[in-house]
Structures are given as structure tokens and as C-alpha cells.
Amino acid sequence: MSHALTRYRAQRLGLLDLEAFARAADTHPKLVLRLVALGLLDADRDRTGGLWFTPAELARLARIQRLRAAFSVNYAALGLVLDLLDRVAELEHALRHGQRRPGGRPWTPRT
């Protein structure tokens, strides 16, 4: 009964279980499990050990698949590439919105 309650709560929050996530991403659940084990996808575990994913992880998986297809990035390097891309996006966002780094220094050197 508690498992059903957990599943119901997770679904109410918009989370996807492993099977639903793999179907939505049009990929095999074993690949999803591999990416979770490598730390490339984030998932929460319920009391029974089942994995639950946010919809945002679908976008992350799509990004992983594009990197693998376009640039043949191996799984070991994907974490680093994703982190760097996230950091670049963060810096670009800060530049567009005139934000400064902690300490009041600008993100770019003064000219």
C-alpha cells in the first residue's frame, strides 16, 4: 500500500518512473540506468528502490544524445562537457542581465 501511495505522490508531482521516462525519451531503460550510474542523469529513489525522474531530465538526456551523435563524446567525458556547457549558459545569462560575480567584480575584464 505504501508503494502505491509513493507512486501516486510522485506522479502528482509530475515525476516519471523509469519505464515512463525511457518511453518518453524513446530509449532503452538499461541506457537510462547506465546514465544514472555514471551520474549523468539525476533520479530520486523511492522506498522500494524505484527511480523517479523530473521532466527536466528528459531535456538533459536529449542533450546527451545530441552530444554523442554529433561529436562522438564518450560517456566518461560527457559529465565534463555538460558541466562546461551549463557554466557557459550561466555566464551568458549573467552577462545578458548585467549581473556581477560575488565580490562585485564583473564577469568580463574591463577594457
N, C-alpha and C positions, 0 to 999 in steps of 0.2 A: 504494500500500500504506500509506503514512504517513497518507493522508487517512482510510482505513478505521480505522486504529489511533486516530487522533484522535477520530473519530466514536464508536468503541467506548468509549474512556475517558470522553468527555463523557456518553454515555448511562449509563455505570456510575455517574457522579456525580449522576445524576438530572436532567441538563440537557436542555432541549428545543431542537431546531433550529427554524429559522424556520417551516417548514411545520407541524410538530407543535404549536408554540406557537400559531400562528394558528388551527389546528383546535381546540385545547383552549379557546381564548378565543372561538371562534365569530366570528372576524373575518377580514378580508382581510389577506393578508401585506403588501400595499402600505401599509395603515394602520399596521401594526406597524413597518415600515421608516421611515415618517414620524415616528412617536413616538420611535424610536431616534435619528433625525437631530435631532430637537428636544431630545434629552436627557431626555425624559420617561420612557423605559424604559432600563434598563441591559442590555447584552448583551456577551458576550465574543466575540471573533473567533478562528476557528481559522486555521491556516496558509493555507488556501485562501480566506479572507475570509468564510466562512460564519458566521452569527450563532448563538449559543447562549444560552439564557435559563434562569434558575433558576425553579423553580415559584413563588417569591415574586413574580416579575414578573407572574404571572397575576393575583394579588390587586391589584397596582398598576394593571394595565390595567383591571380591573373598577372600581376606584375612579375612574379617569379617565373611563370610560364613564358612570358614575353622575353625576359632576360635569357632564359635557357634557349629559346628558339632563335632569337636574333643574334645573340652574342656567344652562344655555347658556354655560358658561365656555369662552372661546375657547382655542385651543392656546397662544397667547402667554402667557396668564395662568395656564394650568394648572400650570406649574412653580412659580410663586409660591404658588398655593393649596395644592398638595401639600406644599411645604416648610412652610408655616404650619400645616397640619393635622398634619404629623409633629412639629413643635415643640410644639404643644398637647398631643399624645398623650404626648410625652416629659415635659413639665411635669406633666401629670396623674399619670403613673406615679411621678414623683419625690415628689409630694405624698402619694400613697397609701402610699408606702413610707418616708416620713419622711426622704428624702434631702435633703441640702443642696447648694447650689451650691458650686463651688470657692471656697475662701476662708472657708468656714464660715458664710456668710450664708444665711439661709433663703430659699426661693423666693418666699414671700409676705411682705408687710410685717407688722411686729409691731403688734398692736393693744392 
